[in-house]
Structures are given as C-alpha cells and as structure tokens.
C-alpha cells in the first residue's frame, strides 16, 4: 500500500513539473532558434570581404509554404543585388561629377555604369540560398542568400579575358581590311564589333570591381577609347555629295517625283562598292533600304507609297551600312559609333492642303449625264475630309478621251493636271440595259464604275475601285436613274474609303 502511494505521488510530481516547464522551454527555444541573420542579414561564417549577403522573408498564406519560401528566396536574392547596385550607383554619380568637370571625354562611362546597374537589377548570377528559417509563431519563412566574391569574380574575369581575345582578333581583321578601298567598310564593321565586345567587357569589369576588386582588369577603358578613336578616324574619311532628290514635295500615298541620288567619297576619292542604307528619320514608305555605290561612287533609289506623318517636312538619311548582312547588328553598331550620313528632306503637305481633281465621265443608257451623280457625291465626301477639291478641271488638262488602261494621251494630260492638283480621282461610269423585251413589266439595267486614284506628281496609280450593280425599274428612264443613284452611292463610299486608306493609313 505504501509502495502504491509512493508511485502515485511520483507521477503527480512529474506531471506538475512538465506542465510548468513547457511554456518556458518554448519561449527559450524560439529565441534561440531565431538566428541573428534574420534581422541583420549577415553571418560570421560569411565575412563581408569574401561574401555579399542578404536576407528576405515572406508570410505563409493559405498554408502554402512553398510559395512563401520562393518569395523569401527572391527577396533575399534582391537584397544581394541591391547592395551591388547601390555601390554601382554611387560610383556612377561620382564619375559623372568628374566627367562633367572634365573635357574631351570619349568614353561614355555614365552610360556604361547605368547599364551595369540595370543588369544587376534584372539578374545577379552566382547568388545561392544558404539557409532558411521557419518562424512558426509568426508563420513566416526567412531565407539567407550569399554571393561568393572570389568564385564569381574568377568567372567574370575569365569572361573579360575571352572578350579581350575576341577584340584582338577583330582588330587584326580591321587592320587588314582598311588597306584596300573596296573593303574599307569591313574594317569599320570589325572595329565596331570590337567596340561592342569591349563595352561589354568594361561593364563586366565595373561589376567585377564591385564584386572582387583585386581581380579587376587594367587598361580596358583605355582600349575601348582607342578603338573608338580608330573608328572615328575611319568614319571621318567618308563623305557624301547630294546630286538630286533633295527638297521635293510629295503627297501621302504617292511617290517622290525624282529619285534620291548621291555620290560617296572616301578621303575625297569616289568610293566604289560601299554599302549604303536608307533610313527614315521622319516618315515612312517604300524605299530600297540597302544598296551599294557603283564604280564611280554613285547611289540612287526611288521613294514611293509615302506614309502619313503629321509633319510637313520629313527626312530620309543615307548612311554607310558597315554591316549589311545583319540589320540588327548594324543598328547596334550605330549606337556605339557616330554615323556618317547624307540627309534628304521632302515636304508632305497636311491633308487640308492636298488638292484633288475629280473627273468622272458618266453614261446612262448611252446618254451623257452632265449632272453627275457620282461626281457630286465624291466632291461632297472629299470636301468633308478637308481636301481641296477641284470639281472643274482646267481646259488644258481635260482628257479628250479617257483610256482606263493608260492611253498615250493620258500621260500628257496628267502632267498638265499636276499644275492644278496633287491628286486626281478619275474614272468612267456606264449603265446599260439587260432586258428590253416588249412584254416585260420591269426593265433591268446594269451599272459599272471604274475609278482610279493617281498621284499626279509621279503619275503613279495609288489605288481605285471597280464595282458593278444591277437594278430594275418600271420603265427605262426610272430604271437607269435608280441604278445609277444606288451605284453612285456605293462607289462614292468605296472611293472615300480608298482615299482615307491612302492619305490616313486607315484600314476598314
């Protein structure tokens, strides 16, 4: 009995002991298990001279631990990137102050620093998640990330070395190509590619200087400046002489009356076989984008289908196309070297200044209709677009007999008409009977309209419509008028849509 009582007392004591000690152990365990890096972002095992570290956290929602862990990892990585970015921005600001007080700076260091910082913000390679902690009480995940300065530095240093080797190879190609006139553009291209690689090397070197300063490569900036000076010297040898096509007047949808013609020189000598690229500064249209100078250095191209710009004066440039096989690389090269170009301008009058001549020959049942249904509708719709409409064509420009296929007399008449208008809407409308039987209660008629729109300056056809319509009426005259009226309304809408497409680039 005494033994049973003793065992019972012992069990009661143990129970009391555990119930009193459990809260104290939880609080103690929680304070001990929360590592210092949760609040400081640093750990003794990762000294700052060898590592860049950062911590991030995220709350667990809807019991989705995996999502919280991924977010905490991302925030820890972002903290590492932020530390690098801050140093880069500080150095960039310091360099900007130095450059602004100096003169003759050929290397755009500020741009390189900014793009380096942008790269860091997007992605920092080599960062690892070293540790995580789950705070059960706060229901939060903490992640600890680190970047091994030396390990990452060695990788970046090897990349810079490879870029320097590629640059030396390209410079050797450039030196070889610059000895002969027909290959001088290849020399420029090789130098340009070398500059691209060296700019990338400088950016990596700036990054390396922040990650692992002892591994920073020397004289990279000087190498880049030297390459830029070489390219500037080569490009300064090119020059252009504009021969024809400058200061022309066009109309939206039309062609420039004269071709763009120029001559290319190198060191004041005619330069044969130089690739030339025409680019739009303001405007759009069809143009031979790429061509080459002939044996005497001549280059020529035509411009058509001028697009609307909203500007009265538009510009086209002819540039030395140092990398004709790849337009993307050419665009990149133009960002790192000052282009040499000749610039052509042309006037594109606003819509309210465009003069339109309207000439429609209409026939209804073989009788000339002096009071034209279609012409009146067209004049009304074109006027609503703020176009200057010339309903009456000058006598000296009036075609005697219109040939829709472009008869021999049409060209001269169009040239005469161009003195009064920029654009012409000319066409032919016919209505004919289909059924004239004596016993028929209805008379059927067929109407057809063929209308074409011309740019008078270039005599180029911009567009047009060709449509037919059938109609019926109780007698011959009524059937003819009704058919012509319906067809005129439909043709007028079609021509208006075509003009809007040509002048405004609007698609239905």
PyMOL commands that set and color helices and strands:
alter all, ss='L'
color gray80, all
select helices_A, chain A and resi 2-33+37-40+65-101+109-122+149-177+181-211+213-215+220-235+327-336+351-353+373-384+395-397+410-417+476-504
alter helices_A, ss='H'
color red, helices_A
select strands_A, chain A and resi 51-59+127-135+140-148+238-244+248-250+260-266+269-270+275-282+286-287+290-292+298-301+303-304+313-320+341-348+355-364+367-368+388-390+423-433+443-455+460-473
alter strands_A, ss='S'
color yellow, strands_A
deselect
rebuild
show_as cartoon
